Amino acid sequence: PAYVVNDLEDIVAWNSTAAALITDFAQVPAHERNTVRLAIRLGGTLCSAPVGAEGDFARQSAAHLRAAGARHPADRAPAELVNEYAAHSPDFVAGWRSHDVHLRPTLRKRLHHPELGELELDRQTLLVPGTSLRLVLYTADPGSPSATALAELGPADGAP
């Protein structure tokens, strides 16, 4: 599963495996196709996570939005997203108050997929050089039950 986000966390591209794992992005209105807004709508993180598992995602989102706000000081969009997420996540508020802008390229996430059950995945974020875009990939440890479950979501050849 993979998707591309801009510096405001808007999802600008995705593959079919990401849609099968998280949500059918094509059915989400464009202005709602944002990781922060989807985290609120889907209950804490992309896909539904066990209680307490959303903390790293929320703190990392705070760091991304703080950095975006610094790059675009006249743009109100980062502040609007901050206010929206802060109203729903104490972990986001804690991350925001820490003033951290260091981006961690890998987060371990435990997700609950409605058909596949519990998944333990690494969310890897790669910067696209020369742009404000980031490629987000979800992977599982080879041979793990989560890897087997991910294989059920999409084509083995990596096609979108």
C-alpha positions as CSV (number, residue, x, y, z in Angstrom):
1,P,0.0,0.0,0.0
2,A,1.3,3.5,-0.9
3,Y,0.1,7.0,-1.2
4,V,1.6,10.4,-1.8
5,V,0.9,13.4,0.5
6,N,1.8,17.1,0.2
7,D,3.1,19.2,3.1
8,L,-0.4,19.8,4.3
9,E,-1.0,16.0,4.5
10,D,-3.4,16.1,1.5
11,I,-3.4,12.7,-0.2
12,V,-2.7,13.5,-3.8
13,A,-2.1,10.0,-5.2
14,W,-2.6,6.4,-4.1
15,N,-2.5,2.8,-5.3
16,S,-5.4,0.3,-5.2
17,T,-3.7,-1.6,-2.3
18,A,-3.7,1.6,-0.1
19,A,-7.4,2.1,-0.9
20,A,-8.1,-1.5,0.1
21,L,-6.2,-1.1,3.3
22,I,-7.3,2.3,4.4
23,T,-10.4,3.6,2.5
24,D,-11.6,4.1,-1.0
25,F,-9.9,7.5,-1.5
26,A,-11.8,8.1,-4.8
27,Q,-15.1,8.1,-2.8
28,V,-13.8,10.7,-0.3
29,P,-14.4,14.4,-1.3
30,A,-11.1,16.0,-2.3
31,H,-11.1,18.5,0.5
32,E,-11.5,15.6,3.0
33,R,-8.7,13.5,1.4
34,N,-6.2,14.5,4.0
35,T,-4.5,12.2,6.6
36,V,-5.4,14.4,9.5
37,R,-9.1,14.7,8.5
38,L,-9.2,10.9,7.7
39,A,-7.6,10.2,11.1
40,I,-10.5,12.1,12.8
41,R,-13.1,10.5,10.6
42,L,-11.8,6.9,10.8
43,G,-11.2,7.0,14.5
44,G,-7.6,8.0,15.3
45,T,-5.4,6.8,12.4
46,L,-5.8,5.7,8.9
47,C,-7.7,2.4,9.2
48,S,-9.0,1.9,12.7
49,A,-6.4,1.4,15.4
50,P,-6.6,-0.1,18.8
51,V,-7.1,2.5,21.6
52,G,-3.8,4.2,22.4
53,A,-2.1,3.1,19.1
54,E,-2.6,6.4,17.4
55,G,-0.1,8.4,19.5
56,D,2.9,8.2,17.3
57,F,0.8,9.1,14.2
58,A,-0.7,12.1,16.0
59,R,2.7,13.3,17.2
60,Q,4.2,12.9,13.8
61,S,1.3,14.7,12.2
62,A,1.9,17.6,14.6
63,A,5.6,17.7,13.4
64,H,4.5,17.7,9.8
65,L,2.0,20.5,10.2
66,R,4.4,22.6,12.3
67,A,7.0,22.3,9.5
68,A,4.3,23.2,6.9
69,G,3.2,26.2,8.9
70,A,6.8,27.4,9.0
71,R,7.2,27.0,5.2
72,H,3.9,28.7,4.5
73,P,3.4,31.4,7.2
74,A,0.6,33.2,5.3
75,D,-1.4,30.1,4.6
76,R,-4.3,29.4,7.0
77,A,-4.7,25.8,6.0
78,P,-2.0,24.4,8.5
79,A,-3.6,26.3,11.4
80,E,-7.1,25.0,10.4
81,L,-5.8,21.4,10.4
82,V,-4.1,21.9,13.7
83,N,-7.3,23.2,15.3
84,E,-9.3,20.3,13.8
85,Y,-7.0,17.6,15.0
86,A,-6.3,19.2,18.4
87,A,-10.0,19.0,19.2
88,H,-9.9,15.2,18.8
89,S,-6.5,14.1,19.9
90,P,-4.6,14.8,23.1
91,D,-1.6,13.0,21.6
92,F,-1.6,15.6,18.7
93,V,-1.8,18.4,21.3
94,A,1.2,17.0,23.1
95,G,3.1,16.7,19.9
96,W,2.2,20.2,18.9
97,R,3.3,21.6,22.2
98,S,6.6,19.9,22.0
99,H,7.5,22.1,19.0
100,D,9.1,19.0,17.4
101,V,9.7,19.2,13.6
102,H,11.9,16.2,13.3
103,L,10.3,13.7,10.9
104,R,10.7,10.1,11.7
105,P,10.9,8.1,8.5
106,T,9.4,4.9,10.0
107,L,6.5,4.4,12.4
108,R,5.3,1.0,13.6
109,K,1.5,0.9,13.5
110,R,-1.0,-1.7,14.7
111,L,-4.2,-1.4,12.7
112,H,-7.5,-3.2,12.7
113,H,-8.7,-3.9,9.2
114,P,-12.4,-4.8,9.0
115,E,-11.7,-7.9,6.9
116,L,-8.1,-8.8,7.6
117,G,-8.1,-8.3,11.4
118,E,-5.1,-7.0,13.3
119,L,-2.1,-5.9,11.3
120,E,1.3,-4.8,12.5
121,L,2.8,-2.6,9.8
122,D,5.7,-0.2,9.3
123,R,4.6,3.2,7.9
124,Q,7.7,4.4,5.9
125,T,7.8,8.0,4.7
126,L,10.2,8.9,1.9
127,L,10.8,12.5,0.8
128,V,10.4,13.2,-3.0
129,P,13.5,15.3,-3.8
130,G,12.9,18.8,-5.0
131,T,9.2,18.8,-3.9
132,S,7.1,19.1,-0.8
133,L,5.7,15.6,-1.5
134,R,6.2,12.5,0.6
135,L,5.7,8.9,-0.5
136,V,4.1,6.8,2.4
137,L,4.5,3.1,2.2
138,Y,3.1,0.4,4.4
139,T,5.1,-2.8,4.8
140,A,5.1,-5.8,7.0
141,D,7.8,-8.1,8.2
142,P,8.4,-10.8,5.6
143,G,6.7,-14.0,6.5
144,S,4.6,-12.5,9.2
145,P,0.8,-12.9,9.4
146,S,0.5,-9.2,8.5
147,A,2.6,-9.8,5.3
148,T,0.3,-12.6,4.3
149,A,-2.8,-10.4,5.0
150,L,-1.3,-7.5,2.9
151,A,-0.7,-9.9,0.0
152,E,-4.5,-10.5,0.0
153,L,-5.1,-6.8,-0.6
154,G,-3.5,-6.4,-4.0
155,P,-1.5,-7.8,-6.9
156,A,1.8,-9.4,-6.0
157,D,3.6,-7.7,-8.9
158,G,3.3,-4.3,-7.3
159,A,1.0,-2.9,-9.9
160,P,-1.4,-0.2,-8.7
